[in-house]
Amino acid sequence: MHPYIASLGPCLFPSPLRHIGGVEAPYKTDADRVLFEHRATGQTVESEPWSFEEAGPREKIYFDPPRTTVGIVTCGGLCPGLNDIIRGIVNQCHHQYGITKVVGFRYGYEGLVQRYGHTPVTLRPASVAQAHNFGGTLLGSSRGAQDIGAMVDTLEDMKIDILFVIGGDGTLRGAAEIVKEIARRGLQKSVVGIPKTIDNDIMYLDKSFGFETAFAEAVQAVKCAYIESTGAVNGVGLVKLMGRDSGFIACFAALAGSNVDFVLIPEVPFALSGPSGLLETLRYRLAKRGNAVIVVSEGAGQDLMSGVSGTDASGNQRYGDVGLFLKDQINGFFKERSIEVNLKYIDPSYIVRSVPANAQDNVYCSRLAQGAVHAAVAGKTGMLVGRWHGSFVNLPLELVTQGRRKVHPSGELWHSVLESTGQPAHFG
């Protein structure tokens, strides 16, 4: 069965896009699909192949633009491109659809709960004109779940017809609960998500926005680690990059930097001790080359640490600092053997996530924002817009929040990392 995108009802209003530039808009219908599998396996498939609904403007829309009010909220950690998305939504609503009532809710889902006292801000093209030149989010953000009923109360009180939710896995699960509460009350409100995570771990997406910028910034840290490692006897550059459960940033940064000797990611367990453990392998690498660079994802090696428990405000398990842990283990290992080692530890996490989006992400964010507005004005709800096999698609929220996208230990990406670094497939 194909993923189903819910709709608020029949679309009765002609889209204003037909008048833009005197060129017919590239309208889509719900029958336009993008195949889930883009490779032929040589096998005969009797049933219709699984596919996703193609994103894009519809010839008829559900909401009457002059009477429509739009809300925007950004949640979770910072990520390059958040301001690009906000700017893209505001401009698309105002200039293309004639929706002039757009408000931004401050500090994530807290802004949708009135007892916090975060006053919403009015967003216009003039107020967001330069937003894409700055990192972070002009609306602010926060982590943690909020009362679903209280948030929907705010949407009702402010007569919000469309809510755009920009966030990661936990944020999108919250959006799905908002959709359920709206349906329970019999309201006609659209909720459309735009997936945000520099970890690139949202399922059924080619990539999430901000990832290009994040790993490009991470590459600079890796280059610095390499320079540091070559400047001293037995120099080791250790770089911790973001990636709680998925090691995409570490893999891409290592491939782009090309001077990395070891990549450690959450998907591939590793051992420290033993003749084929990381520490002995590092000693051999230093004896052979005189320096080494290690890139580790923040979620790697959690099984090696103890004393860490509980969850954070977003409900995620608290992780130990694997970077500091490895720093201590490496220094201790070589000290015990009276071998000089000069380790430089770099953690660029807040730099990576706080910078403005680069040109690639600028374009991607603009198109995601356009696709989200196209879907929302057509009355679609409980969905997000993303890119799959190079095409923009509409995906149900409940489909993409079923799990996390990960680096496959036997896949092509990890194999490319192994080829680039020369490290063994397994330590220990």
Protein Blocks (a to p, Z undefined) as FASTA:
>chain_A
ZZddddfbdcfbdcfklmgghiacddddfklccdfblcdehiacfbacdddddedddfbd
fbdfklpccddddehjddehklmmmmmmmmmmmmmnopabdcddeeijklmpmklopacd
dddfklmmmmmmpghjfkbpaeddddfklmmmmmmmnopabdcddddfklmmmmmmmmmm
mmmnopacddddddddfklpaghifbdehklmmmmmmmmmmmmmmmmmmmpghiacdddd
ehfkbcklmmmmmmmnopafbdcdfklccdfbdjkbmklmmmmmmmmnopacddddfkgo
klmpghiacjdfkopacdddfklmmmmmmmmmmmmnopacddddddfklmmmmpccdfkl
mmmmmmmmmmmmmmmmnopahiacddeehiacdddfklmmmbccdddfkbmklmmmmmmn
opafbgZZ
